[in-house]
Amino acid sequence: MSILVFGKTGQLALELDLQGEVTCLGRDQADLSAPAACAALISQMRPRAVINAAAYTAVDKAEEDEALACVVNGETPGALARACAALDIPFVHVSTDYVFDGSGETPWRESDPVAPLNAYGRSKLLGEEAVRAAGGRYAILRTSWVVSAHGNNFVKTMLRLGAERDRLTIVADQIGAPTPARDIARICLEVARQLAEDAGKAGTYHYAGAPETSWAGFAREIFTRSGLAGADLNCDVADIPTTAYPTPAPRPLNSRLDCALLETVFGIARPDWRRGLDAILQDLEAAT
């Protein structure tokens, strides 16, 4: 059987489906709020690898719905990992920079202390801990600022607002790196392939785009590359601090990720998110 992907309509799952050789399970087939049922699907279908591309991603809503977030992002990944370990097949689980507290300016390494600021981060940390406890051929891939031509994300929001307004105020003191979902999909498959050959590569890794930027800097690049910063459609970006844009769930200021370990172990380098952005813009243009 092909590689089994939990998730069907999210950014990463859609990109994985485009890569081929995968079977994607939507909510109608795999209810992530039912860990045992999801794990049973792995035992029944016997895939050659499993990628968990689904999650509870409503960061602000999780503040009032933490119990469900902890099941979907915590208990279910653990159940999937245990099922994979029992079959000795690779399990790739996608996590987040939100497991860190966002302090300082140094890129986070895999071994750095975790201290999530919000409910979403706590739920994702529970998932990481459960996957590690399961053992086997697993890889936890922490990433950041996922974008694509699918669903709701920062690129599509900026394109919509930039076409409607001549000035936007964007947070400039949160620093990290956009990561195209297409690149994440490709490396999930590559990591799964290498784990099948070498269980010794199991562990936690970071994967994010390069170079680092702020949300405001990312917005400017979106407008420049899409043509919205031209003479006919001029959208100015004004920097604001995080304190000027309060949200129910606090965001980390430092989302920089040190990705050297993934390159050392798997030979996978960080992608240039600007090239990925160009591809996203081309996809969106082709879809209009």
C-alpha positions as MATLAB code, in Angstrom:
seq = 'MSILVFGKTGQLALELDLQGEVTCLGRDQADLSAPAACAALISQMRPRAVINAAAYTAVDKAEEDEALACVVNGETPGALARACAALDIPFVHVSTDYVFDGSGETPWRESDPVAPLNAYGRSKLLGEEAVRAAGGRYAILRTSWVVSAHGNNFVKTMLRLGAERDRLTIVADQIGAPTPARDIARICLEVARQLAEDAGKAGTYHYAGAPETSWAGFAREIFTRSGLAGADLNCDVADIPTTAYPTPAPRPLNSRLDCALLETVFGIARPDWRRGLDAILQDLEAAT';
ca = [
       0.000    0.000    0.000;
       1.038    3.600   -0.509;
       1.990    6.086    2.183;
      -0.947    6.905    4.427;
      -1.572   10.600    5.147;
      -3.826   11.777    7.934;
      -5.369   14.953    6.548;
      -6.971   15.778    3.226;
      -7.980   19.429    2.977;
      -5.193   21.220    4.852;
      -2.300   22.991    3.151;
       0.214   20.201    3.724;
      -2.161   17.336    2.932;
      -3.166   18.935   -0.362;
       0.477   19.311   -1.349;
       1.224   15.722   -0.342;
      -1.659   14.530   -2.487;
      -0.124   16.343   -5.466;
       3.126   14.426   -4.959;
       1.403   11.124   -5.697;
       1.882    7.702   -4.069;
      -0.160    8.726   -1.035;
      -3.604    7.967    0.326;
      -5.092   10.941    2.167;
      -7.733   10.448    4.840;
     -10.238   13.225    5.537;
     -12.384   13.743    8.607;
     -15.079   11.461    7.209;
     -12.588    8.585    7.249;
     -10.360    9.513   10.181;
     -11.788   11.511   13.061;
      -8.746   12.879   14.870;
     -10.786   13.319   18.039;
     -10.938    9.496   18.207;
      -7.310    8.345   18.700;
      -7.973    4.600   18.926;
     -10.066    4.561   15.747;
      -7.352    6.423   13.834;
      -4.684    4.025   15.062;
      -6.846    1.071   14.031;
      -6.849    2.344   10.438;
      -3.072    1.964   10.327;
      -3.296   -1.629   11.547;
      -5.987   -2.380    8.971;
      -4.427   -0.634    5.955;
      -0.799   -1.593    6.580;
       0.826    1.334    4.723;
       4.542    1.492    4.098;
       4.719    4.774    6.051;
       2.423    7.283    7.773;
       2.522   11.083    7.677;
       0.411   13.062   10.118;
      -0.467   16.224    8.182;
      -3.615   17.019   10.172;
      -3.942   19.083   13.321;
      -6.094   21.434   15.334;
      -4.620   24.685   13.974;
      -7.074   27.361   15.191;
      -4.533   28.997   17.489;
      -6.823   31.573   19.089;
      -9.821   29.244   19.354;
      -7.669   26.701   21.179;
      -7.494   29.061   24.137;
     -11.106   28.176   24.944;
     -11.084   24.687   23.438;
      -7.832   23.320   24.799;
      -9.263   19.928   25.725;
     -10.135   19.110   22.115;
      -6.854   20.571   20.846;
      -4.971   18.298   23.236;
      -6.783   15.225   21.941;
      -6.260   16.066   18.259;
      -2.717   17.411   18.601;
      -1.588   15.326   21.558;
      -3.337   12.004   22.119;
      -3.982   11.101   18.494;
      -0.379   11.545   17.266;
       0.711    9.318   20.127;
      -1.778    6.626   19.127;
      -0.652    6.850   15.475;
       2.994    6.609   16.493;
       2.376    3.531   18.633;
       0.552    1.814   15.765;
       3.454    2.573   13.431;
       6.027    1.393   15.959;
       4.157   -1.897   16.320;
       4.401   -2.413   12.551;
       7.974   -1.047   12.359;
       7.032    1.526    9.711;
       8.110    5.195    9.499;
       5.932    7.835   11.128;
       6.445   11.507   10.237;
       4.711   14.028   12.487;
       4.629   17.760   11.793;
       4.977   20.078   14.792;
       5.615   23.774   15.326;
       7.915   26.503   16.614;
       5.101   27.328   19.074;
       6.520   24.747   21.496;
       9.115   27.432   22.380;
       8.484   30.618   24.345;
       9.826   32.928   21.631;
      12.395   34.629   23.822;
      15.765   35.934   22.664;
      17.006   36.219   19.106;
      18.966   32.980   18.650;
      17.489   30.315   16.348;
      15.982   27.495   18.381;
      17.761   24.145   18.331;
      16.006   20.827   18.806;
      17.588   20.384   22.236;
      16.534   23.786   23.605;
      14.045   23.899   26.503;
      10.404   24.054   25.470;
       7.904   26.399   27.116;
       4.834   27.075   24.947;
       3.033   30.386   25.426;
      -0.453   29.253   24.452;
      -2.886   26.337   24.395;
      -2.075   25.419   20.808;
       1.630   25.177   21.640;
       0.902   23.084   24.725;
      -1.235   20.681   22.695;
       1.478   20.294   20.059;
       4.069   19.647   22.761;
       1.888   16.869   24.163;
       1.912   15.304   20.710;
       5.679   15.485   20.479;
       6.085   13.831   23.868;
       3.651   11.050   22.955;
       5.390   10.350   19.645;
       8.804   10.138   21.301;
       7.442    7.831   23.984;
       6.125    5.488   21.285;
       9.606    5.047   19.827;
      10.076    3.301   16.509;
      10.973    4.916   13.185;
       9.595    8.385   13.901;
      10.510   11.905   12.885;
       9.039   15.030   14.451;
       9.412   17.970   12.074;
       8.988   21.366   13.668;
       8.234   24.057   11.119;
       6.918   27.627   11.005;
       4.678   30.048    9.101;
       3.270   27.518    6.619;
       1.980   29.025    3.356;
       0.621   27.728    0.049;
      -1.910   28.465   -2.661;
      -4.499   26.490   -0.664;
      -6.796   27.328    2.218;
      -6.443   30.367    4.436;
      -2.958   31.710    5.039;
      -0.942   34.912    5.230;
      -0.136   35.110    1.510;
      -3.756   34.949    0.427;
      -4.850   37.366    3.149;
      -2.236   39.921    2.103;
      -3.192   39.645   -1.559;
      -6.837   40.263   -0.704;
      -6.216   43.166    1.654;
      -3.484   44.654   -0.527;
      -5.871   44.884   -3.449;
      -8.477   46.612   -1.286;
      -6.345   49.106    0.642;
      -3.446   51.457    0.041;
      -1.892   50.964    3.508;
      -1.644   48.048    5.928;
      -0.215   47.869    9.451;
       1.677   44.597    9.969;
       3.520   43.190   12.989;
       7.266   43.666   12.624;
       8.726   42.335   15.880;
       7.826   38.674   15.358;
      10.761   37.130   13.494;
      10.720   33.763   11.789;
      10.591   32.195    8.362;
       7.768   31.391    5.968;
       7.815   27.741    4.868;
       6.020   26.651    1.673;
       3.789   23.634    2.252;
       5.023   22.154   -1.037;
       8.561   22.007    0.337;
       7.356   20.471    3.600;
       5.462   17.808    1.634;
       8.542   16.852   -0.346;
      10.765   16.526    2.684;
       8.134   14.555    4.632;
       8.268   11.947    1.881;
      12.060   11.998    1.784;
      12.348   11.668    5.551;
       9.908    8.748    5.509;
      11.970    7.067    2.790;
      15.212    7.443    4.720;
      13.636    6.300    7.989;
      12.552    3.097    6.266;
      16.197    2.451    5.427;
      17.709    3.602    8.724;
      15.768    3.613   11.999;
      18.760    5.276   13.631;
      17.704    8.584   12.064;
      14.616    8.768   14.278;
      14.299   11.958   16.279;
      13.195   15.590   16.343;
      14.210   18.013   13.598;
      13.618   21.576   12.453;
      12.657   22.607    8.937;
      11.839   26.186    7.959;
      12.400   28.522    5.044;
      15.279   30.945    4.644;
      16.070   33.744    5.179;
      14.425   34.957    8.383;
      12.081   37.918    8.164;
       9.223   39.606   10.007;
       5.554   39.432    9.094;
       5.866   42.994    7.818;
       8.900   42.052    5.730;
       7.055   39.036    4.375;
       4.097   41.236    3.428;
       6.361   43.631    1.528;
       7.873   40.730   -0.395;
       4.410   39.420   -1.269;
       3.382   42.805   -2.654;
       6.620   43.287   -4.549;
       6.537   39.881   -6.188;
       2.832   40.002   -6.956;
       2.953   43.460   -8.514;
       0.845   45.117   -5.825;
       3.729   47.422   -4.934;
       3.815   48.830   -8.477;
       2.652   52.266   -9.534;
      -0.864   51.115  -10.379;
      -1.513   49.135   -7.215;
       0.513   50.649   -4.413;
       0.074   49.151   -0.935;
       2.261   50.602    1.779;
       3.231   48.471    4.793;
       3.657   50.197    8.144;
       5.480   48.356   10.948;
       3.710   47.876   14.269;
       4.692   45.971   17.443;
       2.887   42.852   18.600;
       1.408   44.852   21.473;
      -0.534   46.931   18.934;
      -2.264   43.813   17.589;
      -3.448   41.807   20.618;
      -4.748   38.266   20.065;
      -6.390   35.767   22.465;
      -3.350   33.492   22.153;
       0.058   35.149   22.663;
       2.487   34.671   19.771;
       6.239   34.010   20.092;
       8.461   36.910   19.059;
      11.350   34.639   18.105;
      10.294   31.866   15.731;
      13.752   31.349   14.229;
      14.614   27.645   13.843;
      18.103   26.197   13.546;
      17.761   23.603   10.776;
      21.348   22.334   10.681;
      20.559   18.937   12.213;
      18.118   17.971    9.458;
      20.725   18.800    6.825;
      23.411   16.842    8.670;
      21.314   13.706    9.187;
      19.064   13.677    6.115;
      20.963   15.906    3.685;
      17.969   18.267    3.433;
      18.755   21.986    3.222;
      16.426   24.860    4.051;
      14.301   26.089    1.131;
      14.396   29.702   -0.066;
      10.836   30.778    0.728;
      11.037   33.535   -1.895;
      11.189   30.933   -4.654;
       8.329   29.121   -2.969;
       6.375   32.367   -2.839;
       6.866   32.842   -6.579;
       5.443   29.364   -7.182;
       2.454   30.090   -4.919;
       1.721   33.321   -6.764;
       1.942   31.500  -10.096;
      -0.476   28.830   -8.845;
      -2.933   31.466   -7.655;
      -2.725   33.325  -10.957;
      -3.308   30.120  -12.903;
      -6.376   29.380  -10.771;
      -8.059   32.716  -11.572;
];
